Amino acid sequence: MHASAAARSQDLRDFLADYPARHPEDVTTVHEEIDGEDVAALVLELAARGREDMLVCPGVRGLGGTGLVTNVFASRRRVARLLDARPRELHTAYQAAAARRTTPRVVSEGPVLERVASGPEVDLGRLPLIRHFASDRGPYLTSGVIAVEPPPGVPGRAGNLSYHRAMVHTRDQLATSLHSRGHLWQLLGLAAERGERLPVAMVIGGHPLFLLATSARLDAGTDERDVAGGLFGAPLEVVRTPRYGIRVPASAELVLEGAIDPELRADEGPFGEFSGYSSSRSTHNVLTVETVLGRREPLLLDIAGGNTADHLNLARIPREAEMAQKLSERFPEVARLHYPTSGTHFHAYVALRRSRPGQARQVMLGLLGWDPYLKTVVAVDEDVDVDVTRDTEVLWALATHLQPHRDVFVVDGLPGSPLDPSSTAEGTTSRMALDATRAADFGGVRIDVAARCTRTARRLLDGGGR
């Protein structure tokens, strides 16, 4: 990875200074004072116009002067730039960097320690957070990363980073949901078996590469903080929180240190989830905050929430990268893999080189088995562009290549996402595979446009013929 200033630094503020300077066309600054709900509306309106700008909003009402940045992950090109790669290299670049795992380096000082409040000084009502959608229960933290250390006396278990939506419940408590039931949920269960609370720290406002590492899909023995070091190309610099010694980024904007009591519950939700629906499905856990660490004037890096590309890309790019590598290693016929925004986390498109009959089914079975979120996979030939924003080529392949009686199969009764509004309350779902590759006896000939004519058209439309 080439060491640009932003890539070397692990500080969000250096990224926010460097990126707009290098790519001003990719950043929109809103100078007018706006409401919190205007932020998500701006993100959705940009998407409706085919734009993916990073948004800088210095004047959001209710934040007490805290600047807000959002839509950072809406653009795959922007995420690829973080890894010094082109968009089509994003999967391989991410996997290569993530594989260079590096143990964090503990330092004694960092900007996150500029201000420390504890006990009666803790007041979560002062946190910078906004309501994203009119259907939300209230203002939510959407980019909070919960960090936890390895459990005592359990060999093979590592610490963990994971995302969990959260809203203020009381002066010193957040209501949150662990509905993904991942490693944090398991670690909370181990704490409950010991009759203990689980010490945690919620990081608010980290560098985009730290946030991307948090989305990595790992085994229980690997810590996402090690992956962050791989993405940065250097060990993640961390400080230990004062009460429980939890390792958090030294350059974070805010950190909330405390504990989750396995027995405590609080209402939270509905919240606008990645499905595009407002969801009240929640584990209703409570994080009691005992210490607040932070910069003197913190910034809020917000994730837009809902079924925005900002929200979806942050979670799915590491999943895509892992699945692309697995598929390519097992099935050399795989040319491209793409999870479209239109399918939230539930659809995938895979482009295949022509091979023996039945191979498309084999590839789709592998993908549906490896990724528990997927409900629908579409296989197409390699000349079909699976990356286009509006799914047009994949839908064309479905329309012209697929015969439903022959090319579709469904598997029922499988575990899926509890946030899928069509699943059972336990998250059980069915999965479907659609083979839209051309059959061996397919006789159609795709229309062709001469390359020279395409070049002429582009020159004329780009202003060369005026």
C-alpha positions, 0 to 999 in steps of 0.5 A, a space after each residue: 500500500 502506498 503511504 499517502 498522508 491519510 493512509 499513514 495516519 490513523 486519525 479521522 481528522 487527517 483523513 478529513 483534511 487530506 481527502 477533500 484536498 485531493 478529491 474536492 469533486 467527491 465532497 459536498 459541504 453543507 454550509 446551511 444550518 440543518 436538522 438531524 433528519 435532513 442529513 439522511 434525506 440529503 444522503 437519499 437525495 444524492 443517491 436518487 441523483 446518482 451521486 455518492 458524495 461524502 457529506 460534511 455538515 458543520 451546522 447540524 441543530 442539536 449537536 452543540 457545534 459538533 461537526 458531522 461527516 457522513 456518507 463516507 462509505 457510499 462510494 466503492 471508489 472512495 473505499 478503494 482509494 483508502 486501500 490505494 486500489 482501483 474499484 475493480 481491485 477492491 476485493 483483492 486489495 481488502 483481502 490482501 491488507 486484512 491478511 497482514 494482521 498486526 497486534 495493536 501497539 499500546 501507547 500511553 497518550 492520545 487525543 482521546 484522553 484529552 478529556 475524561 469524565 467519570 461517575 456523576 460527571 457522565 451525562 449521555 444527554 450531551 452526546 452528539 447524535 441525531 434522529 435519522 428517520 421520522 420513524 426512528 424512536 429517537 436520536 441514535 448512534 449509528 457508528 458506535 463500535 463496541 470493543 471488548 477484551 478476550 474472556 478470562 480462562 477461555 483459550 482460543 477466544 480473542 477480543 472483538 469489535 462490532 457495530 451495535 445501534 444505540 440510543 440514550 436510555 438514562 443519564 448513564 445508560 445506553 439501550 442497544 441491540 445485539 441482534 446479530 448474535 455474533 461474538 459479542 453476544 457469545 462473550 456476554 453469555 460467557 460473562 453471564 455464566 460467570 455471574 459477571 457483567 461484561 466490560 466494554 467500550 464504545 468507540 465513536 468516531 474512528 478512522 474509516 479503515 478502523 470502521 472497515 476492519 470492524 466489519 471483518 468476518 472473523 473466527 472467534 480467535 481473531 481480533 478485528 483490531 489486528 485486521 485494522 493494523 493490516 489495513 493501516 499497514 502498521 499496528 493500530 495505536 491504542 490506549 487502555 481505558 482507565 477502569 477496565 483497560 480496554 484497548 481503543 484507538 488513541 485517536 478516536 473522537 469519543 469513547 464510552 467505557 462501561 459494562 453490559 449487565 446480562 440481566 438488564 433490559 431497556 426498550 429501544 427501537 424502532 430504528 431504520 435498518 438496512 432492509 429499508 424498514 423500521 425494525 423493532 427487533 432487538 435484544 434490548 440490552 443496556 450498556 451502563 457508562 462509567 467513563 467518557 473519554 474524548 477530544 475537547 471538540 469531538 467530531 461525529 462520523 455518522 453512518 446514514 442508516 437505513 438501506 443507504 449505500 453508506 450503511 450497506 457498503 460498510 458491512 458488505 465490502 468485507 463480506 464480498 471480499 471474503 466470498 469472492 476469495 472463497 469462490 475463486 479459490 474453489 471455483 476458478 470459473 468465477 469472474 466477478 461477485 457483486 452485492 447490489 444495493 437494491 438487494 440490501 444484504 440479501 442478494 448477490 450477483 456472480 459472473 461466470 466463465 463458461 464451464 461444464 453444465 451444472 457448474 453455475 448451480 454448484 457456485 450458487 450453492 456454495 455462496 448460499 451456504 457460506 453467507 447466511 445473510 443471502 436469500 437470492 443469488 443470480 448467476 450470469 455469464 462473464 460478459 454481463 456487467 454485475 457492477 452497474 449501479 441499477 442492475 440493468 444488465 443482470 435483469 436483462 440476463 434474467 429476462 433473456 436467458 432464464 427459463 423458470 421451470 429449468 433454471 430456478 431452485 429454492 432451499 427452505 428452512 435455513 437460518 437468515 437475518 433476524 432483521 429481514 422483515 419477511 423472515 420468521 421471528 427467529 430469522 428463518 428464511 428460504 434461499 433461491 438460486 437463479 441461473 441466468 447463464 446461457 444454456 449450452 444450446 442457446 442460439 442468440 447472438 448479442 448485438 454489437 457496437 463497433 469500438 470506433 463508434 463508441 469512441 466517437 459517441 463518447 467524444 461527441 458527448 464529452 464536448 469534443 464535437 461542439 
